Amino acid sequence: MAREGLCGSIGRTDDARDRLSPFLLPDETLVWTGRPDPGKHLGPVDVFLVPFGVFWLGFSIFWLVTAVSSGAPFFFPLFGVPFVALGVYFVAGRFLVKAAGKRRTVYGLTEGRALVAEGEGSLQETSLDRTPVDRRRSRGGRHLTVSFGRTSGGWASGPSLANSGMGPFDRGGAPFTFYDVADVEGLEAALRRVREGAAG
């Protein structure tokens, strides 16, 4: 049971290890592997994005219907279609994109690196040496988000926007982050183990 706590997150732990193992350095071992929870949809930034998306979609539909019913030239309704599509993405589409991305993603911790694989053959990494670590539990404490490093500043640079499904609007300033990990205890234990190893 203890081994599962250190190494598991939302099942398929062996698959996560298999995907990350080819990227390990000589004499490097995985302390923990896990995944983001694809069922965790809402984050702090959605307090603003959801109402904005509903307003955008409602206004776009109103504008489109008004343009059609008033007999405006065809390019007026045509002009409104992309705005309606963007509103649909704001309200619903981004959550589907976010969940699909999470299903392709695995996380790993070694003694010296944090690893993220978002697809077959891809890897992002950051060194844990003297890197500030920020932990944020979700409301209720069922999920843990861990950022390694600092943001570059600005409203559009934090991990919340990067984890919202609004990738095109993310300015790339978010720190290296593990998002919405359900294996809270396992990840916390692994972080303590890594920190104690570095101190030793």
N, CA and C atoms as a LAMMPS dump frame, in Angstrom:
ITEM: TIMESTEP
0
ITEM: NUMBER OF ATOMS
600
ITEM: BOX BOUNDS ff ff ff
-5.0000000000000000e+02 5.0000000000000000e+02
-5.0000000000000000e+02 5.0000000000000000e+02
-5.0000000000000000e+02 5.0000000000000000e+02
ITEM: ATOMS id mol type element x y z
1 1 1 N 0.819 -1.201 0
2 1 2 C 0 0 0
3 1 3 C 0.857 1.256 0
4 2 1 N 1.926 1.257 0.807
5 2 2 C 2.811 2.422 0.857
6 2 3 C 3.473 2.658 -0.485
7 3 1 N 3.853 1.574 -1.145
8 3 2 C 4.509 1.717 -2.456
9 3 3 C 3.541 2.334 -3.461
10 4 1 N 2.269 1.932 -3.397
11 4 2 C 1.28 2.484 -4.303
12 4 3 C 1.077 3.965 -4.033
13 5 1 N 1.128 4.365 -2.762
14 5 2 C 0.962 5.772 -2.423
15 5 3 C 2.067 6.626 -3.002
16 6 1 N 3.297 6.129 -2.987
17 6 2 C 4.414 6.908 -3.515
18 6 3 C 4.405 6.968 -5.028
19 7 1 N 3.898 5.961 -5.669
20 7 2 C 4.102 5.858 -7.106
21 7 3 C 2.824 5.932 -7.929
22 8 1 N 1.674 6.103 -7.31
23 8 2 C 0.458 6.023 -8.081
24 8 3 C -0.299 7.321 -8.179
25 9 1 N -1.045 7.464 -9.266
26 9 2 C -1.987 8.568 -9.408
27 9 3 C -2.963 8.222 -10.507
28 10 1 N -4.236 7.997 -10.106
29 10 2 C -5.312 7.745 -11.051
30 10 3 C -4.996 6.548 -11.94
31 11 1 N -4.391 5.531 -11.354
32 11 2 C -4.145 4.298 -12.095
33 11 3 C -3.074 4.438 -13.157
34 12 1 N -2.878 3.374 -13.89
35 12 2 C -1.952 3.311 -15.019
36 12 3 C -0.563 3.829 -14.651
37 13 1 N -0.137 3.543 -13.415
38 13 2 C 1.173 3.984 -12.957
39 13 3 C 2.286 3.334 -13.758
40 14 1 N 2.116 2.04 -14.084
41 14 2 C 3.148 1.347 -14.853
42 14 3 C 3.338 2.001 -16.213
43 15 1 N 2.246 2.455 -16.825
44 15 2 C 2.342 3.139 -18.107
45 15 3 C 3.127 4.437 -17.956
46 16 1 N 2.896 5.171 -16.877
47 16 2 C 3.633 6.412 -16.633
48 16 3 C 5.119 6.123 -16.484
49 17 1 N 5.459 5.08 -15.739
50 17 2 C 6.862 4.712 -15.571
51 17 3 C 7.492 4.275 -16.888
52 18 1 N 6.738 3.518 -17.668
53 18 2 C 7.256 3.058 -18.956
54 18 3 C 7.541 4.236 -19.882
55 19 1 N 6.699 5.241 -19.86
56 19 2 C 6.891 6.388 -20.745
57 19 3 C 8.044 7.28 -20.302
58 20 1 N 8.289 7.338 -18.998
59 20 2 C 9.34 8.219 -18.491
60 20 3 C 10.704 7.536 -18.405
61 21 1 N 10.712 6.228 -18.271
62 21 2 C 11.981 5.513 -18.074
63 21 3 C 13.018 5.768 -19.165
64 22 1 N 12.626 5.864 -20.457
65 22 2 C 13.653 6.106 -21.486
66 22 3 C 14.372 7.446 -21.35
67 23 1 N 13.814 8.377 -20.583
68 23 2 C 14.411 9.704 -20.443
69 23 3 C 15.292 9.83 -19.197
70 24 1 N 15.397 8.746 -18.415
71 24 2 C 16.182 8.815 -17.194
72 24 3 C 17.67 8.844 -17.508
73 25 1 N 18.406 9.589 -16.703
74 25 2 C 19.857 9.648 -16.825
75 25 3 C 20.471 8.416 -16.174
76 26 1 N 21.734 8.102 -16.473
77 26 2 C 22.396 6.968 -15.804
78 26 3 C 22.35 7.131 -14.281
79 27 1 N 22.022 6.064 -13.589
80 27 2 C 21.935 6.041 -12.13
81 27 3 C 20.813 6.913 -11.582
82 28 1 N 19.888 7.358 -12.427
83 28 2 C 18.74 8.148 -11.968
84 28 3 C 17.533 7.227 -11.832
85 29 1 N 16.757 7.402 -10.774
86 29 2 C 15.574 6.573 -10.544
87 29 3 C 14.36 7.461 -10.327
88 30 1 N 13.2 6.914 -10.625
89 30 2 C 11.947 7.627 -10.409
90 30 3 C 11.504 7.459 -8.962
91 31 1 N 11.332 8.565 -8.285
92 31 2 C 10.843 8.563 -6.91
93 31 3 C 9.317 8.483 -6.892
94 32 1 N 8.68 9.093 -7.894
95 32 2 C 7.216 9.138 -7.953
96 32 3 C 6.778 9.346 -9.398
97 33 1 N 5.673 8.713 -9.77
98 33 2 C 5.027 8.994 -11.05
99 33 3 C 3.54 9.172 -10.822
100 34 1 N 2.917 9.956 -11.672
101 34 2 C 1.485 10.195 -11.54
102 34 3 C 0.935 10.878 -12.769
103 35 1 N -0.329 11.252 -12.677
104 35 2 C -1.039 11.887 -13.781
105 35 3 C -1.931 13.003 -13.25
106 36 1 N -2.257 13.958 -14.117
107 36 2 C -3.297 14.916 -13.75
108 36 3 C -4.663 14.241 -13.861
109 37 1 N -5.59 14.656 -13.045
110 37 2 C -6.926 14.068 -13.038
111 37 3 C -7.768 14.713 -14.142
112 38 1 N -8.137 13.963 -15.2
113 38 2 C -8.929 14.554 -16.281
114 38 3 C -10.345 14.922 -15.86
115 39 1 N -10.785 14.418 -14.708
116 39 2 C -12.112 14.756 -14.207
117 39 3 C -12.161 16.05 -13.421
118 40 1 N -10.998 16.642 -13.162
119 40 2 C -10.948 17.926 -12.452
120 40 3 C -10.986 19.027 -13.508
121 41 1 N -12.134 19.685 -13.631
122 41 2 C -12.341 20.638 -14.713
123 41 3 C -12.113 22.093 -14.304
124 42 1 N -12.628 22.471 -13.162
125 42 2 C -12.629 23.886 -12.778
126 42 3 C -11.41 24.24 -11.947
127 43 1 N -10.9 25.455 -12.157
128 43 2 C -9.786 25.982 -11.38
129 43 3 C -10.094 27.403 -10.95
130 44 1 N -9.205 28.038 -10.211
131 44 2 C -9.459 29.393 -9.707
132 44 3 C -9.787 30.408 -10.797
133 45 1 N -9.124 30.311 -11.938
134 45 2 C -9.332 31.309 -12.991
135 45 3 C -10.721 31.189 -13.618
136 46 1 N -11.394 30.052 -13.423
137 46 2 C -12.723 29.877 -14.002
138 46 3 C -13.774 30.746 -13.328
139 47 1 N -13.464 31.277 -12.155
140 47 2 C -14.367 32.253 -11.528
141 47 3 C -14.583 33.434 -12.468
142 48 1 N -13.578 33.758 -13.265
143 48 2 C -13.681 34.851 -14.231
144 48 3 C -14.014 34.345 -15.635
145 49 1 N -13.414 33.214 -16.037
146 49 2 C -13.574 32.75 -17.411
147 49 3 C -14.982 32.244 -17.711
148 50 1 N -15.617 31.567 -16.761
149 50 2 C -16.949 31.029 -17.016
150 50 3 C -17.975 32.143 -17.226
151 51 1 N -18.096 33.13 -16.311
152 51 2 C -19.052 34.224 -16.582
153 51 3 C -18.714 34.995 -17.858
154 52 1 N -17.416 35.229 -18.094
155 52 2 C -17.025 35.936 -19.31
156 52 3 C -17.427 35.149 -20.548
157 53 1 N -17.214 33.83 -20.514
158 53 2 C -17.568 32.992 -21.643
159 53 3 C -19.069 32.981 -21.909
160 54 1 N -19.865 32.903 -20.843
161 54 2 C -21.321 32.92 -20.996
162 54 3 C -21.771 34.256 -21.588
163 55 1 N -21.202 35.355 -21.084
164 55 2 C -21.555 36.676 -21.617
165 55 3 C -21.16 36.782 -23.088
166 56 1 N -19.936 36.354 -23.41
167 56 2 C -19.44 36.427 -24.795
168 56 3 C -20.344 35.627 -25.731
169 57 1 N -20.682 34.388 -25.324
170 57 2 C -21.511 33.532 -26.17
171 57 3 C -22.908 34.119 -26.341
172 58 1 N -23.489 34.585 -25.235
173 58 2 C -24.825 35.161 -25.309
174 58 3 C -24.885 36.379 -26.215
175 59 1 N -23.902 37.264 -26.058
176 59 2 C -23.875 38.463 -26.888
177 59 3 C -23.64 38.112 -28.354
178 60 1 N -22.775 37.143 -28.624
179 60 2 C -22.479 36.747 -30.005
180 60 3 C -23.704 36.156 -30.683
181 61 1 N -24.433 35.309 -29.953
182 61 2 C -25.65 34.722 -30.516
183 61 3 C -26.689 35.809 -30.774
184 62 1 N -26.842 36.725 -29.821
185 62 2 C -27.794 37.835 -29.991
186 62 3 C -27.434 38.656 -31.225
187 63 1 N -26.155 38.971 -31.379
188 63 2 C -25.717 39.766 -32.53
189 63 3 C -25.985 39.018 -33.836
190 64 1 N -25.712 37.711 -33.843
191 64 2 C -25.9 36.913 -35.054
192 64 3 C -27.383 36.817 -35.423
193 65 1 N -28.227 36.545 -34.418
194 65 2 C -29.665 36.438 -34.676
195 65 3 C -30.223 37.769 -35.158
196 66 1 N -29.773 38.859 -34.545
197 66 2 C -30.232 40.181 -34.96
198 66 3 C -29.826 40.478 -36.395
199 67 1 N -28.596 40.124 -36.756
200 67 2 C -28.113 40.368 -38.113
201 67 3 C -28.914 39.576 -39.138
202 68 1 N -29.243 38.324 -38.797
203 68 2 C -30 37.485 -39.734
204 68 3 C -31.441 37.976 -39.869
205 69 1 N -32.082 38.267 -38.725
206 69 2 C -33.5 38.653 -38.753
207 69 3 C -33.732 40.032 -39.352
208 70 1 N -32.72 40.871 -39.325
209 70 2 C -32.881 42.22 -39.873
210 70 3 C -32.617 42.282 -41.374
211 71 1 N -32.242 41.171 -41.961
212 71 2 C -31.975 41.134 -43.384
213 71 3 C -30.679 41.809 -43.786
214 72 1 N -29.717 41.838 -42.863
215 72 2 C -28.426 42.464 -43.161
216 72 3 C -27.697 41.657 -44.238
217 73 1 N -26.777 42.294 -44.956
218 73 2 C -25.99 41.573 -45.965
219 73 3 C -25.332 40.326 -45.366
220 74 1 N -25.11 39.333 -46.224
221 74 2 C -24.686 38.018 -45.742
222 74 3 C -23.383 38.044 -44.952
223 75 1 N -22.512 39.034 -45.242
224 75 2 C -21.225 39.029 -44.553
225 75 3 C -21.35 39.454 -43.096
226 76 1 N -22.454 40.099 -42.709
227 76 2 C -22.643 40.438 -41.293
228 76 3 C -22.867 39.182 -40.448
229 77 1 N -23.824 38.31 -40.812
230 77 2 C -23.935 37.045 -40.063
231 77 3 C -22.669 36.206 -40.151
232 78 1 N -22.038 36.186 -41.334
233 78 2 C -20.807 35.415 -41.504
234 78 3 C -19.717 35.917 -40.569
235 79 1 N -19.673 37.226 -40.38
236 79 2 C -18.681 37.818 -39.486
237 79 3 C -18.905 37.374 -38.032
238 80 1 N -20.16 37.118 -37.673
239 80 2 C -20.463 36.738 -36.294
240 80 3 C -20.195 35.293 -35.957
241 81 1 N -20.099 34.424 -36.969
242 81 2 C -19.924 32.991 -36.718
243 81 3 C -18.655 32.681 -35.911
244 82 1 N -17.483 33.257 -36.248
245 82 2 C -16.286 32.95 -35.442
246 82 3 C -16.428 33.371 -33.984
247 83 1 N -17.173 34.445 -33.721
248 83 2 C -17.361 34.89 -32.343
249 83 3 C -18.238 33.911 -31.568
250 84 1 N -19.255 33.359 -32.234
251 84 2 C -20.076 32.325 -31.598
252 84 3 C -19.237 31.078 -31.325
253 85 1 N -18.413 30.696 -32.3
254 85 2 C -17.557 29.517 -32.125
255 85 3 C -16.596 29.714 -30.951
256 86 1 N -16.035 30.915 -30.847
257 86 2 C -15.128 31.19 -29.73
258 86 3 C -15.877 31.153 -28.403
259 87 1 N -17.123 31.636 -28.399
260 87 2 C -17.937 31.567 -27.184
261 87 3 C -18.217 30.142 -26.761
262 88 1 N -18.497 29.271 -27.74
263 88 2 C -18.727 27.852 -27.436
264 88 3 C -17.461 27.232 -26.846
265 89 1 N -16.303 27.63 -27.386
266 89 2 C -15.039 27.112 -26.849
267 89 3 C -14.831 27.591 -25.416
268 90 1 N -15.122 28.871 -25.15
269 90 2 C -14.997 29.418 -23.8
270 90 3 C -15.85 28.624 -22.812
271 91 1 N -17.09 28.337 -23.195
272 91 2 C -18.058 27.746 -22.274
273 91 3 C -17.866 26.241 -22.12
274 92 1 N -17.538 25.536 -23.208
275 92 2 C -17.488 24.078 -23.137
276 92 3 C -16.253 23.46 -23.783
277 93 1 N -15.859 23.964 -24.945
278 93 2 C -14.8 23.31 -25.703
279 93 3 C -13.482 23.22 -24.969
280 94 1 N -13.126 24.258 -24.247
281 94 2 C -11.821 24.256 -23.577
282 94 3 C -11.726 23.169 -22.512
283 95 1 N -12.852 22.805 -21.903
284 95 2 C -12.825 21.745 -20.895
285 95 3 C -12.551 20.388 -21.543
286 96 1 N -13.077 20.189 -22.756
287 96 2 C -12.799 18.945 -23.485
288 96 3 C -11.336 18.878 -23.898
289 97 1 N -10.797 20.016 -24.367
290 97 2 C -9.383 20.07 -24.751
291 97 3 C -8.495 19.822 -23.54
292 98 1 N -8.851 20.435 -22.427
293 98 2 C -8.076 20.277 -21.188
294 98 3 C -8.069 18.819 -20.723
295 99 1 N -9.237 18.169 -20.732
296 99 2 C -9.328 16.775 -20.291
297 99 3 C -8.542 15.853 -21.222
298 100 1 N -8.625 16.101 -22.534
299 100 2 C -7.887 15.274 -23.488
300 100 3 C -6.383 15.423 -23.28
301 101 1 N -5.92 16.637 -23.024
302 101 2 C -4.5 16.86 -22.767
303 101 3 C -4.037 16.155 -21.5
304 102 1 N -4.876 16.164 -20.475
305 102 2 C -4.511 15.494 -19.225
306 102 3 C -4.371 13.985 -19.419
307 103 1 N -5.233 13.411 -20.257
308 103 2 C -5.16 11.963 -20.479
309 103 3 C -3.868 11.554 -21.166
310 104 1 N -3.24 12.474 -21.888
311 104 2 C -1.984 12.168 -22.578
312 104 3 C -0.758 12.463 -21.712
313 105 1 N -0.958 13.041 -20.539
314 105 2 C 0.147 13.573 -19.744
315 105 3 C 0.506 12.667 -18.572
316 106 1 N 1.798 12.508 -18.337
317 106 2 C 2.284 11.818 -17.134
318 106 3 C 3.344 12.689 -16.47
319 107 1 N 3.434 12.57 -15.154
320 107 2 C 4.404 13.325 -14.36
321 107 3 C 5.372 12.366 -13.677
322 108 1 N 6.569 12.86 -13.422
323 108 2 C 7.545 12.064 -12.694
324 108 3 C 8.484 12.929 -11.889
325 109 1 N 8.94 12.392 -10.77
326 109 2 C 9.968 13.026 -9.944
327 109 3 C 11.13 12.072 -9.791
328 110 1 N 12.341 12.561 -10.017
329 110 2 C 13.549 11.82 -9.662
330 110 3 C 14.212 12.569 -8.509
331 111 1 N 15.396 12.12 -8.126
332 111 2 C 16.088 12.807 -7.04
333 111 3 C 16.481 14.238 -7.419
334 112 1 N 16.603 14.523 -8.717
335 112 2 C 17.076 15.843 -9.12
336 112 3 C 16.248 16.57 -10.154
337 113 1 N 15.212 15.896 -10.73
338 113 2 C 14.452 16.533 -11.79
339 113 3 C 12.949 16.287 -11.643
340 114 1 N 12.164 17.232 -12.145
341 114 2 C 10.73 17.037 -12.339
342 114 3 C 10.506 16.846 -13.833
343 115 1 N 9.706 15.849 -14.204
344 115 2 C 9.52 15.468 -15.601
345 115 3 C 8.042 15.517 -15.983
346 116 1 N 7.768 15.975 -17.186
347 116 2 C 6.413 15.964 -17.739
348 116 3 C 6.48 15.442 -19.17
349 117 1 N 5.731 14.39 -19.449
350 117 2 C 5.601 13.876 -20.812
351 117 3 C 4.156 14.064 -21.244
352 118 1 N 3.949 14.882 -22.274
353 118 2 C 2.594 15.198 -22.726
354 118 3 C 2.194 14.393 -23.952
355 119 1 N 3.077 13.592 -24.461
356 119 2 C 2.782 12.742 -25.605
357 119 3 C 3.907 11.752 -25.779
358 120 1 N 3.708 10.809 -26.653
359 120 2 C 4.738 9.797 -26.88
360 120 3 C 6.009 10.457 -27.417
361 121 1 N 7.123 10.181 -26.751
362 121 2 C 8.409 10.691 -27.211
363 121 3 C 8.717 12.123 -26.836
364 122 1 N 7.814 12.788 -26.109
365 122 2 C 8.056 14.178 -25.718
366 122 3 C 8.389 14.245 -24.234
367 123 1 N 9.206 15.228 -23.874
368 123 2 C 9.559 15.409 -22.469
369 123 3 C 9.872 16.872 -22.19
370 124 1 N 9.336 17.365 -21.085
371 124 2 C 9.748 18.636 -20.51
372 124 3 C 10.338 18.339 -19.139
373 125 1 N 11.314 19.092 -18.744
374 125 2 C 11.981 18.82 -17.482
375 125 3 C 12.461 20.105 -16.846
376 126 1 N 12.677 20.038 -15.541
377 126 2 C 13.3 21.148 -14.829
378 126 3 C 14.109 20.573 -13.676
379 127 1 N 15.198 21.231 -13.373
380 127 2 C 16.048 20.794 -12.27
381 127 3 C 15.421 21.196 -10.94
382 128 1 N 15.571 20.344 -9.945
383 128 2 C 15.05 20.639 -8.614
384 128 3 C 16.081 21.317 -7.736
385 129 1 N 17.275 21.541 -8.258
386 129 2 C 18.353 22.134 -7.475
387 129 3 C 18.049 23.604 -7.189
388 130 1 N 17.792 23.918 -5.932
389 130 2 C 17.517 25.28 -5.474
390 130 3 C 16.331 25.919 -6.202
391 131 1 N 15.393 25.095 -6.655
392 131 2 C 14.197 25.603 -7.315
393 131 3 C 13.088 25.783 -6.286
394 132 1 N 12.491 26.974 -6.188
395 132 2 C 11.382 27.144 -5.253
396 132 3 C 10.192 26.289 -5.666
397 133 1 N 9.543 25.688 -4.688
398 133 2 C 8.412 24.8 -4.942
399 133 3 C 7.177 25.378 -4.253
400 134 1 N 6.1 25.537 -5.029
401 134 2 C 4.845 26.068 -4.507
402 134 3 C 3.778 24.991 -4.596
403 135 1 N 3.155 24.662 -3.455
404 135 2 C 2.108 23.645 -3.413
405 135 3 C 0.757 24.322 -3.192
406 136 1 N -0.241 23.902 -3.961
407 136 2 C -1.589 24.434 -3.781
408 136 3 C -2.586 23.283 -3.834
409 137 1 N -3.312 23.086 -2.733
410 137 2 C -4.362 22.066 -2.706
411 137 3 C -5.668 22.69 -3.174
412 138 1 N -6.472 21.87 -3.853
413 138 2 C -7.786 22.334 -4.287
414 138 3 C -8.708 22.429 -3.08
415 139 1 N -9.834 23.079 -3.285
416 139 2 C -10.827 23.151 -2.213
417 139 3 C -11.271 21.739 -1.861
418 140 1 N -11.186 21.401 -0.606
419 140 2 C -11.475 20.046 -0.163
420 140 3 C -10.232 19.183 -0.054
421 141 1 N -9.115 19.665 -0.627
422 141 2 C -7.841 18.976 -0.477
423 141 3 C -7.688 17.707 -1.277
424 142 1 N -8.531 17.477 -2.298
425 142 2 C -8.473 16.217 -3.035
426 142 3 C -7.484 16.231 -4.186
427 143 1 N -6.999 17.392 -4.571
428 143 2 C -6.032 17.508 -5.657
429 143 3 C -4.906 18.44 -5.24
430 144 1 N -3.726 18.165 -5.774
431 144 2 C -2.548 18.965 -5.461
432 144 3 C -1.925 19.461 -6.759
433 145 1 N -1.649 20.759 -6.816
434 145 2 C -0.921 21.367 -7.923
435 145 3 C 0.411 21.865 -7.388
436 146 1 N 1.492 21.477 -8.044
437 146 2 C 2.835 21.824 -7.574
438 146 3 C 3.569 22.55 -8.69
439 147 1 N 4.047 23.762 -8.382
440 147 2 C 4.812 24.553 -9.353
441 147 3 C 6.273 24.595 -8.925
442 148 1 N 7.152 24.426 -9.897
443 148 2 C 8.594 24.464 -9.666
444 148 3 C 9.133 25.731 -10.336
445 149 1 N 9.505 26.723 -9.545
446 149 2 C 9.967 27.992 -10.1
447 149 3 C 8.942 29.075 -9.897
448 150 1 N 9.19 30.233 -10.493
449 150 2 C 8.341 31.398 -10.314
450 150 3 C 7.753 31.832 -11.652
451 151 1 N 6.592 32.508 -11.586
452 151 2 C 5.992 33.052 -12.789
453 151 3 C 6.766 34.288 -13.228
454 152 1 N 6.554 34.673 -14.484
455 152 2 C 7.199 35.877 -14.999
456 152 3 C 6.39 37.121 -14.708
457 153 1 N 5.229 36.947 -14.049
458 153 2 C 4.4 38.08 -13.693
459 153 3 C 3.308 38.318 -14.711
460 154 1 N 2.258 39.036 -14.279
461 154 2 C 1.163 39.355 -15.182
462 154 3 C -0.008 38.413 -15.002
463 155 1 N -1.199 38.899 -15.322
464 155 2 C -2.413 38.116 -15.086
465 155 3 C -2.464 36.871 -15.971
466 156 1 N -1.812 36.926 -17.114
467 156 2 C -1.906 35.808 -18.06
468 156 3 C -0.696 34.904 -18.003
469 157 1 N 0.059 34.922 -16.915
470 157 2 C 1.286 34.144 -16.883
471 157 3 C 1.291 33.057 -15.821
472 158 1 N 0.227 32.963 -15.02
473 158 2 C 0.227 32.02 -13.921
474 158 3 C -0.212 30.633 -14.332
475 159 1 N -0.022 29.658 -13.428
476 159 2 C -0.399 28.289 -13.742
477 159 3 C -1.898 28.098 -13.911
478 160 1 N -2.733 28.967 -13.295
479 160 2 C -4.176 28.809 -13.419
480 160 3 C -4.629 28.961 -14.86
481 161 1 N -4.14 29.975 -15.565
482 161 2 C -4.529 30.167 -16.962
483 161 3 C -3.969 29.054 -17.83
484 162 1 N -2.752 28.628 -17.562
485 162 2 C -2.14 27.558 -18.352
486 162 3 C -2.91 26.247 -18.198
487 163 1 N -3.667 26.09 -17.109
488 163 2 C -4.427 24.875 -16.838
489 163 3 C -5.925 25.076 -17.093
490 164 1 N -6.257 26.062 -17.915
491 164 2 C -7.662 26.394 -18.139
492 164 3 C -8.186 25.918 -19.486
493 165 1 N -7.315 25.373 -20.339
494 165 2 C -7.723 25.036 -21.689
495 165 3 C -7.629 26.207 -22.637
496 166 1 N -7.092 27.332 -22.151
497 166 2 C -6.956 28.542 -22.975
498 166 3 C -5.52 28.698 -23.436
499 167 1 N -4.941 27.624 -23.939
500 167 2 C -3.547 27.626 -24.362
501 167 3 C -3.154 28.764 -25.277
502 168 1 N -3.971 29.117 -26.298
503 168 2 C -3.572 30.205 -27.195
504 168 3 C -3.422 31.559 -26.51
505 169 1 N -4.072 31.713 -25.331
506 169 2 C -4.007 32.989 -24.634
507 169 3 C -2.961 32.988 -23.523
508 170 1 N -2.31 31.845 -23.311
509 170 2 C -1.262 31.744 -22.296
510 170 3 C 0.033 32.313 -22.849
511 171 1 N 0.612 33.272 -22.175
512 171 2 C 1.818 33.936 -22.662
513 171 3 C 3.092 33.149 -22.372
514 172 1 N 2.967 31.966 -21.84
515 172 2 C 4.141 31.129 -21.616
516 172 3 C 4.927 31.489 -20.375
517 173 1 N 4.331 32.28 -19.475
518 173 2 C 5.058 32.684 -18.285
519 173 3 C 4.818 31.814 -17.073
520 174 1 N 3.986 30.768 -17.237
521 174 2 C 3.697 29.895 -16.105
522 174 3 C 4.924 29.061 -15.756
523 175 1 N 5.134 28.792 -14.466
524 175 2 C 6.258 27.941 -14.084
525 175 3 C 5.992 26.492 -14.467
526 176 1 N 7.019 25.677 -14.389
527 176 2 C 6.909 24.24 -14.626
528 176 3 C 5.994 23.667 -13.544
529 177 1 N 4.905 22.999 -13.935
530 177 2 C 3.864 22.662 -12.965
531 177 3 C 3.292 21.275 -13.182
532 178 1 N 3.021 20.575 -12.07
533 178 2 C 2.192 19.376 -12.052
534 178 3 C 0.783 19.837 -11.67
535 179 1 N -0.205 19.605 -12.54
536 179 2 C -1.557 20.093 -12.295
537 179 3 C -2.488 18.999 -11.787
538 180 1 N -3.322 19.34 -10.804
539 180 2 C -4.486 18.541 -10.404
540 180 3 C -4.156 17.073 -10.172
541 181 1 N -3.153 16.814 -9.368
542 181 2 C -2.756 15.439 -9.047
543 181 3 C -3.633 14.925 -7.913
544 182 1 N -4.304 13.789 -8.13
545 182 2 C -5.18 13.222 -7.103
546 182 3 C -4.389 12.464 -6.038
547 183 1 N -3.192 11.994 -6.382
548 183 2 C -2.338 11.274 -5.426
549 183 3 C -1.618 12.297 -4.545
550 184 1 N -2.407 12.982 -3.724
551 184 2 C -1.868 14.085 -2.916
552 184 3 C -0.811 13.583 -1.939
553 185 1 N -1.13 12.527 -1.196
554 185 2 C -0.197 12.026 -0.187
555 185 3 C 1.071 11.481 -0.828
556 186 1 N 0.918 10.765 -1.928
557 186 2 C 2.092 10.207 -2.593
558 186 3 C 3.027 11.282 -3.11
559 187 1 N 2.48 12.331 -3.723
560 187 2 C 3.311 13.4 -4.245
561 187 3 C 3.96 14.19 -3.12
562 188 1 N 3.213 14.46 -2.061
563 188 2 C 3.784 15.164 -0.911
564 188 3 C 4.935 14.361 -0.304
565 189 1 N 4.751 13.049 -0.162
566 189 2 C 5.804 12.199 0.394
567 189 3 C 7.036 12.195 -0.503
568 190 1 N 6.819 12.167 -1.821
569 190 2 C 7.946 12.178 -2.748
570 190 3 C 8.703 13.497 -2.686
571 191 1 N 7.983 14.606 -2.577
572 191 2 C 8.646 15.909 -2.459
573 191 3 C 9.474 16.003 -1.189
574 192 1 N 8.943 15.459 -0.095
575 192 2 C 9.716 15.448 1.156
576 192 3 C 10.962 14.585 1.009
577 193 1 N 10.812 13.446 0.348
578 193 2 C 11.958 12.55 0.157
579 193 3 C 13.033 13.221 -0.672
580 194 1 N 12.632 13.918 -1.742
581 194 2 C 13.6 14.61 -2.585
582 194 3 C 14.294 15.729 -1.812
583 195 1 N 13.522 16.48 -1.037
584 195 2 C 14.1 17.579 -0.274
585 195 3 C 15.056 17.069 0.79
586 196 1 N 14.667 15.979 1.467
587 196 2 C 15.557 15.412 2.489
588 196 3 C 16.831 14.852 1.852
589 197 1 N 16.703 14.273 0.66
590 197 2 C 17.879 13.768 -0.032
591 197 3 C 18.816 14.881 -0.433
592 198 1 N 18.248 16.021 -0.893
593 198 2 C 19.086 17.16 -1.264
594 198 3 C 19.768 17.745 -0.039
595 199 1 N 19.034 17.791 1.079
596 199 2 C 19.646 18.329 2.295
597 199 3 C 20.754 17.424 2.806
598 200 1 N 20.565 16.109 2.609
599 200 2 C 21.578 15.173 3.058
600 200 3 C 22.817 15.24 2.213
